[in-house]
Amino acid sequence: MKTKHLLLSAFFLICLFSCNNNDDEDLDLVTVAKPEFVSKSQFRKMVDIKSPESIKQSGKIYAYGNYIFVNDLDRGVHIIDNQNPSNPQAIKFIKIPANEDISIKNNYLYADSATDLLVFDISNINNIQLVERLEDVFNIYDYRVPIEAVATDYGDFDWENDIIIGWELKKEKRENVDELIFVDRMFNDAVMAASVESAVGVGGSLARFQIVGTYLYTVGSYSMTVFNIQNLSNPVLEKTQHAGWNIETMFAANDYLYLGSTNGMYIYDLVNPASPEYVSDFTHWEGCDPVVVDGDYAYLTLRGGNLCGQLESVLEVIDISDKTQPTLAKRYTLENPYGLGIKGDMLFVCDGSAGLKLFDRETPVNLNLVRTIENIQATDVIPLPNSLVMIGDNTLYQYKYLENNISFLSSYKLN
C-alpha cells in the first residue's frame, strides 16, 4: 500500500508540472533515459558459465584461496588464477546479470543478481554449478540510472515482474527542466524507498556482503538482509531489517558490523547473529564512505564532489573504543579516495587518480604518508597475507610487502 501511495504522489506531481506549461518556448532539449528490461522469468535464464572474456567495467574484488574474483559491473564475475601472483591468468567468467557483490565460504559462492541471491558450487573450478537461487529476497537493487540523464521514461516497465538490464539515452524536448529534475528524482526515490574455522574469502572495503560464522549479511541502500548459511548450498532468509540510510559498504570485525553510508558509519553488534542490533552511529557530511576497522579505531574515506557531495575529500580516524560513542580522532586531506585496507602498521588508501597511498601508522591515530604510487587509477585494495592486491581502471595490480613499503609484482589488464 505504501508503494502505491508513493508512486501515485510522484505521478500526480509529474502530471501537475506537465500541465502547467504547454508553450513551445518552455521546451528544453534534454537527455532522457529509457530502461531496457526483460521479464523476471527471462532474466533468471541469463546466468551462464563461460570462457574468459574482456571486462567492461571493473567493480569490486574478492580473494579466495589461489583465486581472485573481479566483479564486472552488472555483468558477472571474472575468475583469475593467482597461484603465481607474478603471472595471473583469467580462467572463467560467471555471467550474472545485475551482479555487484559476492562472498565465498567453503567453495560456495554467494552472489546478488538484482533481487535474487544465487549460490554456486566452485569446488571444481572447471565445472562450476549454480545450485540454488533465492528469488526476490532483496527489496531493491541498484539499476543505475545513467548520470547523464536529466529525466527517465519508464514506459510500460512493470516494477513487479520486470528487471532493468540497461538504459537507452535519447534527446527529447521536455518542459521546465529544473522542475523535471526535481520530480524525476523524487519519483526514483519513491520507488527505491517503497521496494524494500572454515575457509572464507576476503573482500575489499567496498564490499556489501560479509560472512561471519554461519550467517551471510548483505546491505542495500537502507536495509540489511540476513541469511542463515549453516547449510551452505541451501541458505535460508532469516530476516530483513532497516539498517540506516544510503548504506554503501559493510565491514565485519570482532563480532561487530560497521556500515559505511554517505552520511556516516553505523555500528551493529552480533550478540545475536541472526538479528544484528544497532549500537550507535557516527555522522559526518555527505560523502562516499567505505570503512575498515583495526582494534579500537575505524578508518573512513570520504570522497567529495560529483554525486558524493560537494565538500573536500578526507581520511577520518574514528575512535571506537566505546562502541556506543564513536568519536573523531583525526582527519587527513586526500584527493579522490575510494577503498582502503590495513596490514600490520601500514594503511593502504586508494586515492583514485592520485594513486595508491601508503601510510605508516606510528600510532593508530598519527599517520605518516611514506609513499604514493602515482600514474595509476586506484579503486579498491585487499591486503592478503603474502601480497597486496589492488584494482583500478580494469587493471589488477599486485605488490610484495617490504618493511614500510611494497614492491611491484605484476599488473594484469582485464580488457
Disulfide bonds with the S-S distance in Angstrom:
Cys288-Cys308 2.00
